[in-house]
Amino acid sequence: MRPPHILLLALAFATTSPPALASSANAWAAHKLEVVSQCSQASGLKEPRLIGDLIEYDDRVGYIVALIAGLYPQPHLRQQPGRSLVSLRQTPPHGPRGPSGRLAVGTVDPMGPASCAICRLHGDAASAAFEIARSDLWLLRHHPDPAPLAGWLLLDARRHLAGPLAFTDREATSWGRAVRHASQLVQQLTGCDRVYAIAFGEGAPHLHLHLIPRHGADPATAAWSVADHYRAVAAREHPAVAPDQLRELVARARQLVVQL
């Protein structure tokens, strides 16, 4: 028979451990609910929900990452489904009995439409001054002030997508016709010899095709020299298109454009 003090110790351990475990489990459950709630709000999506499990890094990192799915709230996106990757910083990190401290403000994935500059531009009243035409798939606009060249147009996808890889069948069928009509408009407006079509999507991961007039007699618009010209205008080292000329050009373009 074991000594009485050992029996009492074992009994005390048996009676005190379950409440501690229960408390820890409840704390973690409440912690997860708070994280999912904050990540859902930070995503900017409608009807948000967690995809998979939370990714919680150890105390040395202190970040929690969640993949949130939902519907894009922008009117022109027509409640299309989307996802945002959201990270939260927890300071201080959780303790041995469960989470502690406060969660910092979440940051939304810059690849998503909630933080997309092009998506915001499509609904921005100030940007409407440079808009030439829009359809349910595409939006055509002049480069905003300061514009590097008269007739430098941009053809945007209305839907938030990075490029042709993400086209629907309808978008793929319509894209070539829209690019042709927009390029013809550039030539009508400027009398240029050719039209460059360039799209990188690094500054804003939303398809916006630059349609740039190429004048054979102007070395500043030759091949990659046009990029140097662009940077020079942005740095105010070279004059931009005059605002009055820009307004007149947009007004004329609106009269000439046929369809997208």
Secondary structure, DSSP 8 states (H G I E B T S, - for coil): ---HHHHHHHHHHHHHHHHHHHHHHHHHHHHHHHHHHHHHHHH--EEEEEEEEEEE--TTT-EEEEEEEEE---GGGTT-EEEEEEEEEEES--BTTB--SEE---EE-TTSGGG-HHHHHHT-TGGGGGEEEE-SSEEEEE--SS-SSTT-EEEEESS--SSGGG--HHHHHHHHHHHHHHHHHHHHHH--SEEEEE---SSSSS-EEEEEEE-TT-GGGSTTHHHHHHHHHHTTSS----HHHHHHHHHHHHHH----
